[in-house]
Amino acid sequence: MSGSEDIAEKLKNALAQCDETDTMAAVEQLLAGGMTADKVVAVCNQGMGLLGERFDSGEAFVPDLMFGGAIMKKAMAKLEPLLPKDAAASAGKTLVIGTVQHDVHDIGKDITAMVFRGNGFNVIDLGVNVKPEAFVEAIKKHSPEFVGMSVLLTTCYRSVTETMDLIRASGLRDKVKICIGGAAASALVAEKSGIDFYGETAVDGVNWSKAN
Ligand code: B12
């Protein structure tokens, strides 16, 4: 295993074990070794996935998820200024983004907002647990080109379909392009609910938005 693969492995495990000191040290080491910030973010995501698996198998508990989330945010604060930026490509277009109703996970949504901002988009962040009505009001108020929904809980699929239904019922569907992301999202979820694009990562979402 090469040096950086070794450190990436350490980073994943440190995050999954909620070890703040080792996580931050590994982030620094990967950056010093020349790994780009977006790749380091991807490694962190894998670590959070491992933490989720530990939770699934009864090895970790909700406080661990909270602690892991806080460490991930700290790592993101370090990485955010280093993420690739290309402000010209977006021509000042607007994205309205939020985590759907009944879901309070905000780390991936925040990263997505950050990456869009870094690429010159005007981002309206509605926060977490966003009601369908709030998405609709924001579309009316800000006339965005794009809407992004984040969903991490499979129990929140209904919030996604309710949001889509209300956007359609309000006559706004043709005015916006809509993307979705987060651990519970998939191309299938997007297709079934009439969403234009599923972004596996924040960068996928930005690339799609730039091309559309
Ligand atoms: C940290 C965490 C928490 C923290 C969140 C802290 C915070 N401030 O966000 C807290 C403690 C609050 C939490 C709570 C719960 N959680 Co939780 N949590 C996680 C965990 C471990 C990591 C999530 C995370 O931040 N990942 C890192 C980020 C960067 O990844 P991401 O969100 O996927 O985002 C990336 C992409 O998906 C994409 N993206 C995200 N959104 C969008 C949007 C768009 C438009 C685009 C283009 C891209 C995009 O961009 C990001 C970067 O590329 C996940 C495990 C996992 N596999 O996701 C479980 C997980 C999501 N949680 C889970 C559960 C069950 C819960 C609880 C119900 C636990 C409980 N019993 O109370 C509660 C629910 C609370 C609620 N109502 O929302 C389950 C969900 C299972 C399911 N099938 O639905 C998971 C999968 C864990 C597991 N394996 O069981 N959780």
Boltz pocket constraint, residues with backbone or C-beta under 6 A from the ligand:
constraints:
  - pocket:
      binder: B
      contacts: [[A, 44], [A, 45], [A, 48], [A, 49], [A, 50], [A, 51], [A, 52], [A, 53], [A, 55], [A, 56], [A, 62], [A, 65], [A, 66], [A, 68], [A, 69], [A, 72], [A, 102], [A, 103], [A, 104], [A, 105], [A, 106], [A, 107], [A, 108], [A, 109], [A, 111], [A, 112], [A, 147], [A, 148], [A, 149], [A, 150], [A, 151], [A, 152], [A, 153], [A, 154], [A, 155], [A, 179], [A, 180], [A, 181], [A, 182], [A, 183], [A, 184], [A, 198], [A, 199], [A, 200], [A, 201], [A, 202], [A, 203], [A, 204], [A, 205], [A, 206]]
      max_distance: 6.0
